[in-house]
Amino acid sequence: MKPRLSALVAGVCLLLASGAPAAQAYKTAIFAGGCFWSAEHDIEHAPGVVDVQVGYSGGARKNPSYEDHEGHLEAIRVTYDPARTSYAQLVDAFFHHIDPTDPNGQICDQGPSYRTAVFVADPEERAAAEQVKAQVGRTLGRTVATRILPAGQFWMGEGYHQDYARKNPISYNSYRVGCGRDARLRAVWGRAR
């Protein structure tokens, strides 16, 4: 073996032996938390989260757009490292960034596309999501309106919606304050948040 190739092979073996997470080890979860700008902004700092994308899910229409996504919920697709967080922990983090008692949307964003949901891909995810939802109901002492739905197609949102809070901090913060999001979440969760 040539020295360069040998060094490359040795480097790859060392990387694999070090236990560094490989991209294929990552998993995804899909949530609908009202305005997808806020859902993205709030979950991206949770432990183990690698990436968050905004889009649409839950409807039958193919290729939905911001102007035409009837039947879909504004949603986020969260890529996470299961070596750093469990699916149940991620679901719990999601619940703590929404008002799960509102059946009609989130804070100032009301209507069908702003309702909340956890989209589950298999029976294990469903069991974890149901367990977290039940615990949230006990913690809040109220009925949880967030639905647990089977995962379907996630349709990527337009580029200008991706990382909106980071790319447009003044506009996003004005929206967030005007909406009253943080005040509402403090009222719902109190110290449990």
mmCIF file of the C-alpha atoms, coordinates in Angstrom:
data_MODEL
# 
_entry.id   MODEL 
# 
loop_
_atom_site.group_PDB 
_atom_site.id 
_atom_site.type_symbol 
_atom_site.label_atom_id 
_atom_site.label_alt_id 
_atom_site.label_comp_id 
_atom_site.label_asym_id 
_atom_site.label_entity_id 
_atom_site.label_seq_id 
_atom_site.pdbx_PDB_ins_code 
_atom_site.Cartn_x 
_atom_site.Cartn_y 
_atom_site.Cartn_z 
_atom_site.occupancy 
_atom_site.B_iso_or_equiv 
_atom_site.pdbx_formal_charge 
_atom_site.auth_seq_id 
_atom_site.auth_comp_id 
_atom_site.auth_asym_id 
_atom_site.auth_atom_id 
_atom_site.pdbx_PDB_model_num 
ATOM 1   C CA . MET A 1 1   ? 0.000   0.000  0.000  1.00 0.00 ? 1   MET A CA 1 
ATOM 2   C CA . LYS A 1 2   ? 1.291   3.481  -0.820 1.00 0.00 ? 2   LYS A CA 1 
ATOM 3   C CA . PRO A 1 3   ? 2.239   5.598  2.232  1.00 0.00 ? 3   PRO A CA 1 
ATOM 4   C CA . ARG A 1 4   ? -0.498  8.215  1.638  1.00 0.00 ? 4   ARG A CA 1 
ATOM 5   C CA . LEU A 1 5   ? -3.208  5.613  1.197  1.00 0.00 ? 5   LEU A CA 1 
ATOM 6   C CA . SER A 1 6   ? -1.947  3.727  4.218  1.00 0.00 ? 6   SER A CA 1 
ATOM 7   C CA . ALA A 1 7   ? -2.092  6.901  6.331  1.00 0.00 ? 7   ALA A CA 1 
ATOM 8   C CA . LEU A 1 8   ? -5.625  7.628  5.071  1.00 0.00 ? 8   LEU A CA 1 
ATOM 9   C CA . VAL A 1 9   ? -6.809  4.117  5.940  1.00 0.00 ? 9   VAL A CA 1 
ATOM 10  C CA . ALA A 1 10  ? -5.196  4.377  9.383  1.00 0.00 ? 10  ALA A CA 1 
ATOM 11  C CA . GLY A 1 11  ? -6.918  7.755  9.935  1.00 0.00 ? 11  GLY A CA 1 
ATOM 12  C CA . VAL A 1 12  ? -10.316 6.385  8.995  1.00 0.00 ? 12  VAL A CA 1 
ATOM 13  C CA . CYS A 1 13  ? -9.818  3.380  11.287 1.00 0.00 ? 13  CYS A CA 1 
ATOM 14  C CA . LEU A 1 14  ? -8.795  5.703  14.126 1.00 0.00 ? 14  LEU A CA 1 
ATOM 15  C CA . LEU A 1 15  ? -11.882 7.868  13.549 1.00 0.00 ? 15  LEU A CA 1 
ATOM 16  C CA . LEU A 1 16  ? -14.165 4.846  13.582 1.00 0.00 ? 16  LEU A CA 1 
ATOM 17  C CA . ALA A 1 17  ? -12.499 3.429  16.682 1.00 0.00 ? 17  ALA A CA 1 
ATOM 18  C CA . SER A 1 18  ? -12.831 6.761  18.503 1.00 0.00 ? 18  SER A CA 1 
ATOM 19  C CA . GLY A 1 19  ? -16.582 6.391  18.634 1.00 0.00 ? 19  GLY A CA 1 
ATOM 20  C CA . ALA A 1 20  ? -17.210 9.659  16.779 1.00 0.00 ? 20  ALA A CA 1 
ATOM 21  C CA . PRO A 1 21  ? -20.832 9.649  15.660 1.00 0.00 ? 21  PRO A CA 1 
ATOM 22  C CA . ALA A 1 22  ? -21.367 8.977  11.992 1.00 0.00 ? 22  ALA A CA 1 
ATOM 23  C CA . ALA A 1 23  ? -23.992 10.995 10.128 1.00 0.00 ? 23  ALA A CA 1 
ATOM 24  C CA . GLN A 1 24  ? -25.964 7.824  9.391  1.00 0.00 ? 24  GLN A CA 1 
ATOM 25  C CA . ALA A 1 25  ? -26.356 7.268  13.157 1.00 0.00 ? 25  ALA A CA 1 
ATOM 26  C CA . TYR A 1 26  ? -28.488 10.396 13.406 1.00 0.00 ? 26  TYR A CA 1 
ATOM 27  C CA . LYS A 1 27  ? -32.277 10.127 13.604 1.00 0.00 ? 27  LYS A CA 1 
ATOM 28  C CA . THR A 1 28  ? -35.094 12.504 12.760 1.00 0.00 ? 28  THR A CA 1 
ATOM 29  C CA . ALA A 1 29  ? -38.274 13.559 14.494 1.00 0.00 ? 29  ALA A CA 1 
ATOM 30  C CA . ILE A 1 30  ? -41.116 15.674 13.125 1.00 0.00 ? 30  ILE A CA 1 
ATOM 31  C CA . PHE A 1 31  ? -43.130 18.100 15.247 1.00 0.00 ? 31  PHE A CA 1 
ATOM 32  C CA . ALA A 1 32  ? -45.780 20.730 14.552 1.00 0.00 ? 32  ALA A CA 1 
ATOM 33  C CA . GLY A 1 33  ? -45.535 23.539 17.083 1.00 0.00 ? 33  GLY A CA 1 
ATOM 34  C CA . GLY A 1 34  ? -47.461 26.452 15.653 1.00 0.00 ? 34  GLY A CA 1 
ATOM 35  C CA . CYS A 1 35  ? -45.363 28.960 13.738 1.00 0.00 ? 35  CYS A CA 1 
ATOM 36  C CA . PHE A 1 36  ? -42.460 26.976 12.340 1.00 0.00 ? 36  PHE A CA 1 
ATOM 37  C CA . TRP A 1 37  ? -40.071 29.911 12.861 1.00 0.00 ? 37  TRP A CA 1 
ATOM 38  C CA . SER A 1 38  ? -40.600 29.665 16.625 1.00 0.00 ? 38  SER A CA 1 
ATOM 39  C CA . ALA A 1 39  ? -40.643 25.872 16.701 1.00 0.00 ? 39  ALA A CA 1 
ATOM 40  C CA . GLU A 1 40  ? -37.289 25.831 14.886 1.00 0.00 ? 40  GLU A CA 1 
ATOM 41  C CA . HIS A 1 41  ? -35.810 28.594 17.047 1.00 0.00 ? 41  HIS A CA 1 
ATOM 42  C CA . ASP A 1 42  ? -36.813 26.955 20.328 1.00 0.00 ? 42  ASP A CA 1 
ATOM 43  C CA . ILE A 1 43  ? -35.821 23.328 19.685 1.00 0.00 ? 43  ILE A CA 1 
ATOM 44  C CA . GLU A 1 44  ? -32.495 23.926 17.941 1.00 0.00 ? 44  GLU A CA 1 
ATOM 45  C CA . HIS A 1 45  ? -30.776 24.521 21.297 1.00 0.00 ? 45  HIS A CA 1 
ATOM 46  C CA . ALA A 1 46  ? -31.966 21.275 22.887 1.00 0.00 ? 46  ALA A CA 1 
ATOM 47  C CA . PRO A 1 47  ? -29.181 18.821 23.755 1.00 0.00 ? 47  PRO A CA 1 
ATOM 48  C CA . GLY A 1 48  ? -28.382 16.417 20.927 1.00 0.00 ? 48  GLY A CA 1 
ATOM 49  C CA . VAL A 1 49  ? -30.070 18.445 18.187 1.00 0.00 ? 49  VAL A CA 1 
ATOM 50  C CA . VAL A 1 50  ? -27.897 18.551 15.080 1.00 0.00 ? 50  VAL A CA 1 
ATOM 51  C CA . ASP A 1 51  ? -30.149 20.339 12.575 1.00 0.00 ? 51  ASP A CA 1 
ATOM 52  C CA . VAL A 1 52  ? -33.689 21.680 12.229 1.00 0.00 ? 52  VAL A CA 1 
ATOM 53  C CA . GLN A 1 53  ? -35.580 22.328 9.000  1.00 0.00 ? 53  GLN A CA 1 
ATOM 54  C CA . VAL A 1 54  ? -38.980 23.931 8.602  1.00 0.00 ? 54  VAL A CA 1 
ATOM 55  C CA . GLY A 1 55  ? -41.711 22.743 6.294  1.00 0.00 ? 55  GLY A CA 1 
ATOM 56  C CA . TYR A 1 56  ? -45.135 21.141 6.102  1.00 0.00 ? 56  TYR A CA 1 
ATOM 57  C CA . SER A 1 57  ? -46.520 17.778 7.168  1.00 0.00 ? 57  SER A CA 1 
ATOM 58  C CA . GLY A 1 58  ? -49.744 15.975 7.928  1.00 0.00 ? 58  GLY A CA 1 
ATOM 59  C CA . GLY A 1 59  ? -51.717 16.771 4.806  1.00 0.00 ? 59  GLY A CA 1 
ATOM 60  C CA . ALA A 1 60  ? -52.529 15.026 1.547  1.00 0.00 ? 60  ALA A CA 1 
ATOM 61  C CA . ARG A 1 61  ? -51.528 17.800 -0.852 1.00 0.00 ? 61  ARG A CA 1 
ATOM 62  C CA . LYS A 1 62  ? -48.279 17.192 -2.729 1.00 0.00 ? 62  LYS A CA 1 
ATOM 63  C CA . ASN A 1 63  ? -45.634 19.914 -2.873 1.00 0.00 ? 63  ASN A CA 1 
ATOM 64  C CA . PRO A 1 64  ? -47.301 22.350 -0.476 1.00 0.00 ? 64  PRO A CA 1 
ATOM 65  C CA . SER A 1 65  ? -46.025 25.908 -0.303 1.00 0.00 ? 65  SER A CA 1 
ATOM 66  C CA . TYR A 1 66  ? -46.352 28.699 2.223  1.00 0.00 ? 66  TYR A CA 1 
ATOM 67  C CA . GLU A 1 67  ? -49.078 30.243 0.073  1.00 0.00 ? 67  GLU A CA 1 
ATOM 68  C CA . ASP A 1 68  ? -50.878 26.920 -0.427 1.00 0.00 ? 68  ASP A CA 1 
ATOM 69  C CA . HIS A 1 69  ? -50.487 24.304 2.335  1.00 0.00 ? 69  HIS A CA 1 
ATOM 70  C CA . GLU A 1 70  ? -54.118 23.669 3.224  1.00 0.00 ? 70  GLU A CA 1 
ATOM 71  C CA . GLY A 1 71  ? -54.468 20.439 5.184  1.00 0.00 ? 71  GLY A CA 1 
ATOM 72  C CA . HIS A 1 72  ? -50.825 20.505 6.312  1.00 0.00 ? 72  HIS A CA 1 
ATOM 73  C CA . LEU A 1 73  ? -49.416 21.730 9.598  1.00 0.00 ? 73  LEU A CA 1 
ATOM 74  C CA . GLU A 1 74  ? -46.411 24.035 9.740  1.00 0.00 ? 74  GLU A CA 1 
ATOM 75  C CA . ALA A 1 75  ? -43.803 21.567 10.973 1.00 0.00 ? 75  ALA A CA 1 
ATOM 76  C CA . ILE A 1 76  ? -40.149 21.053 11.774 1.00 0.00 ? 76  ILE A CA 1 
ATOM 77  C CA . ARG A 1 77  ? -37.908 18.105 11.037 1.00 0.00 ? 77  ARG A CA 1 
ATOM 78  C CA . VAL A 1 78  ? -35.336 17.715 13.791 1.00 0.00 ? 78  VAL A CA 1 
ATOM 79  C CA . THR A 1 79  ? -32.165 15.753 13.159 1.00 0.00 ? 79  THR A CA 1 
ATOM 80  C CA . TYR A 1 80  ? -30.714 14.552 16.434 1.00 0.00 ? 80  TYR A CA 1 
ATOM 81  C CA . ASP A 1 81  ? -27.943 12.377 17.811 1.00 0.00 ? 81  ASP A CA 1 
ATOM 82  C CA . PRO A 1 82  ? -29.475 9.462  19.766 1.00 0.00 ? 82  PRO A CA 1 
ATOM 83  C CA . ALA A 1 83  ? -26.148 9.032  21.572 1.00 0.00 ? 83  ALA A CA 1 
ATOM 84  C CA . ARG A 1 84  ? -26.760 12.442 23.186 1.00 0.00 ? 84  ARG A CA 1 
ATOM 85  C CA . THR A 1 85  ? -30.541 12.484 23.678 1.00 0.00 ? 85  THR A CA 1 
ATOM 86  C CA . SER A 1 86  ? -33.399 10.024 23.516 1.00 0.00 ? 86  SER A CA 1 
ATOM 87  C CA . TYR A 1 87  ? -36.517 10.427 21.433 1.00 0.00 ? 87  TYR A CA 1 
ATOM 88  C CA . ALA A 1 88  ? -38.549 10.806 24.644 1.00 0.00 ? 88  ALA A CA 1 
ATOM 89  C CA . GLN A 1 89  ? -36.253 13.604 25.872 1.00 0.00 ? 89  GLN A CA 1 
ATOM 90  C CA . LEU A 1 90  ? -36.637 15.384 22.536 1.00 0.00 ? 90  LEU A CA 1 
ATOM 91  C CA . VAL A 1 91  ? -40.435 15.070 22.686 1.00 0.00 ? 91  VAL A CA 1 
ATOM 92  C CA . ASP A 1 92  ? -40.353 16.452 26.232 1.00 0.00 ? 92  ASP A CA 1 
ATOM 93  C CA . ALA A 1 93  ? -38.220 19.413 25.092 1.00 0.00 ? 93  ALA A CA 1 
ATOM 94  C CA . PHE A 1 94  ? -40.696 20.062 22.273 1.00 0.00 ? 94  PHE A CA 1 
ATOM 95  C CA . PHE A 1 95  ? -43.674 20.065 24.666 1.00 0.00 ? 95  PHE A CA 1 
ATOM 96  C CA . HIS A 1 96  ? -41.927 22.556 26.945 1.00 0.00 ? 96  HIS A CA 1 
ATOM 97  C CA . HIS A 1 97  ? -41.674 25.052 24.064 1.00 0.00 ? 97  HIS A CA 1 
ATOM 98  C CA . ILE A 1 98  ? -45.374 25.076 23.163 1.00 0.00 ? 98  ILE A CA 1 
ATOM 99  C CA . ASP A 1 99  ? -48.747 25.551 24.834 1.00 0.00 ? 99  ASP A CA 1 
ATOM 100 C CA . PRO A 1 100 ? -49.946 21.950 24.536 1.00 0.00 ? 100 PRO A CA 1 
ATOM 101 C CA . THR A 1 101 ? -53.380 22.847 25.942 1.00 0.00 ? 101 THR A CA 1 
ATOM 102 C CA . ASP A 1 102 ? -54.424 25.024 22.972 1.00 0.00 ? 102 ASP A CA 1 
ATOM 103 C CA . PRO A 1 103 ? -56.431 22.957 20.450 1.00 0.00 ? 103 PRO A CA 1 
ATOM 104 C CA . ASN A 1 104 ? -56.620 25.745 17.854 1.00 0.00 ? 104 ASN A CA 1 
ATOM 105 C CA . GLY A 1 105 ? -53.019 26.815 17.312 1.00 0.00 ? 105 GLY A CA 1 
ATOM 106 C CA . GLN A 1 106 ? -50.296 28.592 19.223 1.00 0.00 ? 106 GLN A CA 1 
ATOM 107 C CA . ILE A 1 107 ? -50.523 31.927 21.000 1.00 0.00 ? 107 ILE A CA 1 
ATOM 108 C CA . CYS A 1 108 ? -51.275 34.552 18.310 1.00 0.00 ? 108 CYS A CA 1 
ATOM 109 C CA . ASP A 1 109 ? -51.125 32.027 15.453 1.00 0.00 ? 109 ASP A CA 1 
ATOM 110 C CA . GLN A 1 110 ? -54.510 30.351 15.367 1.00 0.00 ? 110 GLN A CA 1 
ATOM 111 C CA . GLY A 1 111 ? -56.061 28.083 12.759 1.00 0.00 ? 111 GLY A CA 1 
ATOM 112 C CA . PRO A 1 112 ? -55.672 24.610 11.312 1.00 0.00 ? 112 PRO A CA 1 
ATOM 113 C CA . SER A 1 113 ? -52.080 24.942 10.062 1.00 0.00 ? 113 SER A CA 1 
ATOM 114 C CA . TYR A 1 114 ? -50.851 26.106 13.496 1.00 0.00 ? 114 TYR A CA 1 
ATOM 115 C CA . ARG A 1 115 ? -52.147 23.197 15.565 1.00 0.00 ? 115 ARG A CA 1 
ATOM 116 C CA . THR A 1 116 ? -49.603 21.093 17.437 1.00 0.00 ? 116 THR A CA 1 
ATOM 117 C CA . ALA A 1 117 ? -48.644 17.478 16.804 1.00 0.00 ? 117 ALA A CA 1 
ATOM 118 C CA . VAL A 1 118 ? -45.952 14.905 17.334 1.00 0.00 ? 118 VAL A CA 1 
ATOM 119 C CA . PHE A 1 119 ? -45.514 12.766 14.208 1.00 0.00 ? 119 PHE A CA 1 
ATOM 120 C CA . VAL A 1 120 ? -44.380 9.241  15.092 1.00 0.00 ? 120 VAL A CA 1 
ATOM 121 C CA . ALA A 1 121 ? -42.617 6.828  12.760 1.00 0.00 ? 121 ALA A CA 1 
ATOM 122 C CA . ASP A 1 122 ? -43.080 3.535  14.618 1.00 0.00 ? 122 ASP A CA 1 
ATOM 123 C CA . PRO A 1 123 ? -44.689 1.903  17.675 1.00 0.00 ? 123 PRO A CA 1 
ATOM 124 C CA . GLU A 1 124 ? -41.687 2.733  19.893 1.00 0.00 ? 124 GLU A CA 1 
ATOM 125 C CA . GLU A 1 125 ? -41.933 6.429  19.050 1.00 0.00 ? 125 GLU A CA 1 
ATOM 126 C CA . ARG A 1 126 ? -45.703 6.336  19.613 1.00 0.00 ? 126 ARG A CA 1 
ATOM 127 C CA . ALA A 1 127 ? -45.266 4.747  23.050 1.00 0.00 ? 127 ALA A CA 1 
ATOM 128 C CA . ALA A 1 128 ? -42.620 7.322  24.030 1.00 0.00 ? 128 ALA A CA 1 
ATOM 129 C CA . ALA A 1 129 ? -44.705 10.240 22.746 1.00 0.00 ? 129 ALA A CA 1 
ATOM 130 C CA . GLU A 1 130 ? -47.851 8.998  24.511 1.00 0.00 ? 130 GLU A CA 1 
ATOM 131 C CA . GLN A 1 131 ? -45.922 8.587  27.762 1.00 0.00 ? 131 GLN A CA 1 
ATOM 132 C CA . VAL A 1 132 ? -44.500 12.127 27.542 1.00 0.00 ? 132 VAL A CA 1 
ATOM 133 C CA . LYS A 1 133 ? -47.924 13.530 26.638 1.00 0.00 ? 133 LYS A CA 1 
ATOM 134 C CA . ALA A 1 134 ? -49.485 11.829 29.669 1.00 0.00 ? 134 ALA A CA 1 
ATOM 135 C CA . GLN A 1 135 ? -46.761 13.208 31.938 1.00 0.00 ? 135 GLN A CA 1 
ATOM 136 C CA . VAL A 1 136 ? -47.289 16.715 30.513 1.00 0.00 ? 136 VAL A CA 1 
ATOM 137 C CA . GLY A 1 137 ? -51.009 16.426 31.269 1.00 0.00 ? 137 GLY A CA 1 
ATOM 138 C CA . ARG A 1 138 ? -50.243 15.420 34.860 1.00 0.00 ? 138 ARG A CA 1 
ATOM 139 C CA . THR A 1 139 ? -47.692 18.222 35.263 1.00 0.00 ? 139 THR A CA 1 
ATOM 140 C CA . LEU A 1 140 ? -50.051 20.888 33.926 1.00 0.00 ? 140 LEU A CA 1 
ATOM 141 C CA . GLY A 1 141 ? -53.201 19.380 35.438 1.00 0.00 ? 141 GLY A CA 1 
ATOM 142 C CA . ARG A 1 142 ? -54.977 20.003 32.156 1.00 0.00 ? 142 ARG A CA 1 
ATOM 143 C CA . THR A 1 143 ? -55.992 18.193 28.990 1.00 0.00 ? 143 THR A CA 1 
ATOM 144 C CA . VAL A 1 144 ? -53.262 18.106 26.369 1.00 0.00 ? 144 VAL A CA 1 
ATOM 145 C CA . ALA A 1 145 ? -54.568 19.009 22.911 1.00 0.00 ? 145 ALA A CA 1 
ATOM 146 C CA . THR A 1 146 ? -51.368 18.139 21.027 1.00 0.00 ? 146 THR A CA 1 
ATOM 147 C CA . ARG A 1 147 ? -52.091 15.200 18.762 1.00 0.00 ? 147 ARG A CA 1 
ATOM 148 C CA . ILE A 1 148 ? -49.878 12.173 18.173 1.00 0.00 ? 148 ILE A CA 1 
ATOM 149 C CA . LEU A 1 149 ? -50.097 11.311 14.489 1.00 0.00 ? 149 LEU A CA 1 
ATOM 150 C CA . PRO A 1 150 ? -48.431 8.831  12.140 1.00 0.00 ? 150 PRO A CA 1 
ATOM 151 C CA . ALA A 1 151 ? -45.455 10.359 10.361 1.00 0.00 ? 151 ALA A CA 1 
ATOM 152 C CA . GLY A 1 152 ? -45.902 10.908 6.673  1.00 0.00 ? 152 GLY A CA 1 
ATOM 153 C CA . GLN A 1 153 ? -44.129 12.960 4.069  1.00 0.00 ? 153 GLN A CA 1 
ATOM 154 C CA . PHE A 1 154 ? -42.270 16.026 5.332  1.00 0.00 ? 154 PHE A CA 1 
ATOM 155 C CA . TRP A 1 155 ? -42.219 18.733 2.689  1.00 0.00 ? 155 TRP A CA 1 
ATOM 156 C CA . MET A 1 156 ? -39.324 21.176 2.978  1.00 0.00 ? 156 MET A CA 1 
ATOM 157 C CA . GLY A 1 157 ? -40.331 24.814 3.393  1.00 0.00 ? 157 GLY A CA 1 
ATOM 158 C CA . GLU A 1 158 ? -39.049 27.613 1.235  1.00 0.00 ? 158 GLU A CA 1 
ATOM 159 C CA . GLY A 1 159 ? -35.459 28.765 1.703  1.00 0.00 ? 159 GLY A CA 1 
ATOM 160 C CA . TYR A 1 160 ? -36.416 32.142 3.140  1.00 0.00 ? 160 TYR A CA 1 
ATOM 161 C CA . HIS A 1 161 ? -38.191 30.375 6.032  1.00 0.00 ? 161 HIS A CA 1 
ATOM 162 C CA . GLN A 1 162 ? -35.167 28.249 6.989  1.00 0.00 ? 162 GLN A CA 1 
ATOM 163 C CA . ASP A 1 163 ? -33.248 29.685 9.986  1.00 0.00 ? 163 ASP A CA 1 
ATOM 164 C CA . TYR A 1 164 ? -35.578 32.686 9.886  1.00 0.00 ? 164 TYR A CA 1 
ATOM 165 C CA . ALA A 1 165 ? -34.903 33.814 13.481 1.00 0.00 ? 165 ALA A CA 1 
ATOM 166 C CA . ARG A 1 166 ? -31.139 33.707 12.961 1.00 0.00 ? 166 ARG A CA 1 
ATOM 167 C CA . LYS A 1 167 ? -31.187 35.424 9.560  1.00 0.00 ? 167 LYS A CA 1 
ATOM 168 C CA . ASN A 1 168 ? -33.809 38.047 10.523 1.00 0.00 ? 168 ASN A CA 1 
ATOM 169 C CA . PRO A 1 169 ? -33.356 38.663 14.262 1.00 0.00 ? 169 PRO A CA 1 
ATOM 170 C CA . ILE A 1 170 ? -35.037 42.074 14.435 1.00 0.00 ? 170 ILE A CA 1 
ATOM 171 C CA . SER A 1 171 ? -38.087 40.987 12.458 1.00 0.00 ? 171 SER A CA 1 
ATOM 172 C CA . TYR A 1 172 ? -38.353 37.668 14.304 1.00 0.00 ? 172 TYR A CA 1 
ATOM 173 C CA . ASN A 1 173 ? -37.968 39.197 17.770 1.00 0.00 ? 173 ASN A CA 1 
ATOM 174 C CA . SER A 1 174 ? -40.602 41.823 16.954 1.00 0.00 ? 174 SER A CA 1 
ATOM 175 C CA . TYR A 1 175 ? -42.964 39.039 15.897 1.00 0.00 ? 175 TYR A CA 1 
ATOM 176 C CA . ARG A 1 176 ? -42.190 36.947 19.006 1.00 0.00 ? 176 ARG A CA 1 
ATOM 177 C CA . VAL A 1 177 ? -42.686 39.837 21.437 1.00 0.00 ? 177 VAL A CA 1 
ATOM 178 C CA . GLY A 1 178 ? -45.783 41.104 19.620 1.00 0.00 ? 178 GLY A CA 1 
ATOM 179 C CA . CYS A 1 179 ? -47.238 37.616 19.648 1.00 0.00 ? 179 CYS A CA 1 
ATOM 180 C CA . GLY A 1 180 ? -46.657 37.286 23.390 1.00 0.00 ? 180 GLY A CA 1 
ATOM 181 C CA . ARG A 1 181 ? -45.090 33.852 23.001 1.00 0.00 ? 181 ARG A CA 1 
ATOM 182 C CA . ASP A 1 182 ? -42.689 33.929 25.944 1.00 0.00 ? 182 ASP A CA 1 
ATOM 183 C CA . ALA A 1 183 ? -45.262 35.412 28.327 1.00 0.00 ? 183 ALA A CA 1 
ATOM 184 C CA . ARG A 1 184 ? -47.788 32.722 27.342 1.00 0.00 ? 184 ARG A CA 1 
ATOM 185 C CA . LEU A 1 185 ? -45.279 29.903 27.747 1.00 0.00 ? 185 LEU A CA 1 
ATOM 186 C CA . ARG A 1 186 ? -44.326 31.218 31.217 1.00 0.00 ? 186 ARG A CA 1 
ATOM 187 C CA . ALA A 1 187 ? -48.028 31.318 32.120 1.00 0.00 ? 187 ALA A CA 1 
ATOM 188 C CA . VAL A 1 188 ? -48.555 27.721 30.951 1.00 0.00 ? 188 VAL A CA 1 
ATOM 189 C CA . TRP A 1 189 ? -45.357 26.158 32.271 1.00 0.00 ? 189 TRP A CA 1 
ATOM 190 C CA . GLY A 1 190 ? -44.329 28.403 35.149 1.00 0.00 ? 190 GLY A CA 1 
ATOM 191 C CA . ARG A 1 191 ? -41.222 26.966 36.750 1.00 0.00 ? 191 ARG A CA 1 
ATOM 192 C CA . ALA A 1 192 ? -41.646 23.600 35.006 1.00 0.00 ? 192 ALA A CA 1 
ATOM 193 C CA . ARG A 1 193 ? -40.253 25.165 31.831 1.00 0.00 ? 193 ARG A CA 1 
# 
